[in-house]
């Protein structure tokens, strides 16, 4: 009897191909992109004229050239509005020049910018203030949804006030899926294995988003049974997003793409030349935060050609396209496996475990592209192994039945 021959399935071939592309993309990072960080300078080492010059000038607008073989024209992508808030923080005057970089970026790409500078609730308490973010974005969503469809924005991008655009040549549409794909994704944010940071996030103009942010904004009243920390807005967002009905509508991208940290006073930085922006979260004291702001603005002013790297040279197009391709393949593989493998799951716990692992990557850890690829390989191999085992068991049963039949005929 001939034993079943193991064949490499179509999905395993595709996943292997994506894995190879991913490894090549990691190796292709331009060597000239140096790590950047503000130093331990204090605010006394800076002059007001340096800040004024850095904020007032529109430095380094480099014409963007996209390779002909790129699949998308990022300049003609989804319609965007961007939003932020500047209330309730003693350091807010420091962030005025940061906001100027956001306004310049909005003008560069045609994004209307909505900055809330007063307390919507009128109560000014800490809990209310931290939820103003959700209320502000919610008000913009409702306003957009009242328009006819062809006049609406497609996405609203939120950014915290302590973020600085350091490369004006990267549009927000860079990070979004193609307009004809992932219609079920309504919320995109950066994440890593240390957790989620909502300093920057994308929310689609949709009924789902209105329901989501309504739940977040009313969380203290609607869910008093849930324990929260001082960061009640983060806790509320995470709790709502983690509900089963919402898990398949979220995509978590690598946080460093647009929410990288520069903790220069701690010797930590994630920012490279060509990156889109820096988030000064974790730089706590006012003198150090002011020094960090001044350092970055001066860096942009003095090295515009280096900081405002063209999009095609930044590495973003390849990395973002790989993210969406891997996520698309992972979802399709999981869907196909769940359709075809019902009997296999009954026969093998290995397939069920592998499906659950891949589903967890898709829902909570898509930012780990390599891990998601490995989970796809694991699932396909589990399926193939189980299929072979079933075929072998079937052949063994058939052989036993034939032997019994032969014995019966000769008796």
Steps between C-alpha positions, in 0.01 A plus 500: 500500500634844408517747786348846448749745358519837673450786259576861574157668497424815302467703819835377633669604175338844520589546866859392432516759222369775733748395766785536252376844390470610863856396582627676188310817592663502844842472343430776249478784756711783359832505689507881498199519734668582833341472843396839639440624854498824693791537743506586870491872422299716739261771393751769602729391214248607237404843370152614412621602154592139424144388568344786309713429195427129515125549531464788261679349204354245260821309462597220273195430289649231276307391194373146548588243234325162523646210302293404195452149629330606824140381520354818645515872442519613862425860409153402370391278783223533756371841605638591842420738783736522796419595859665579831436675829688765698334540839555392858878453505748733669756432225273594210680828408807288427302308241391802295803464268430124476152583379644729234674199345163324488334798333781515244452129431126552459558780251758290317252217438168682513381367837265734691620516862258527794661606830275513807607774744211508745331252731198349324336376820555820698589299811880510464548201729786262420273213397304723266811660351666170410179399322488822297708322236219255432234772512692718255550222246141385552369847418703502178369154406140605551558815295648298213223240508237771452652578159421316179744213444707660224568808719607311813850445621598134501717500813575722798853489637559585865840618628606606850634851550847373600571357153716672238493441126865460401448383140239700314515270197311210663120521452258338743356299212831314495380285792145433387379198302405544135151640462378170348635281780434438873157667513451336840794686660380817674778571751877497449763571764861422582580227748787283619547226757519764777145608431293753313555875470222725371727798430413449134208305359281480189124463517283444195199727447230239559213397723729249674738781600219715640378210712856420613588855610160549663576197717844640584377852580225371731710223654517637857119518515413189300761263651568603861565132572825501299815598688698777330824686560582871468517440125129435485480593130755231411333247730159579351623473139677174568200347682260593218737383224555172684131407489437202267278701265778753439812286475473437127467872418843605627848486346807550719804620306861525622493790746835646395370580149321816617519496879868448572642620831803712574594463865839661447551575869466125561729402212209354299385601152306329221526781245700473177559750224203491267249402769173691493475627855622478859288464813643658815297285737704408807710818494345619824663812641421834342866603440582170330181501292572857391858406415381201297253713303767759425753235395265340249384829352859613462592169339222543242609856426871425466472171307182524289626279216595226747189522717246551219607186319299416184230240558657250260828507697338476844430127490133555586342390168661156508438440871137615497416306185654190657289551815172511309597209272591279795184595690285432192664160445465410869127580499442304180696199627310498828167529320586218260625282783183551703286410198685190390641365823192421711565127486870557553435699817293210627793270428787722617530756777815625323296667224265667748789636708676630188182674382457668838862616496467656155169663592664658806777643283246644255289656774759614753853478359503570127785741575722193541519419130759227543297337777188505283687336212628230735144442627383450140774246439407318821134481399570373149741236627252390768233467234732307266620268778145426612385442143784251448420326829134466397607360161734251671229395746258456209748284311563293813126450549458403134786253524346345812161476328655333194688256721182408684317457170773277361499293817125461481515387135767239564333357809 
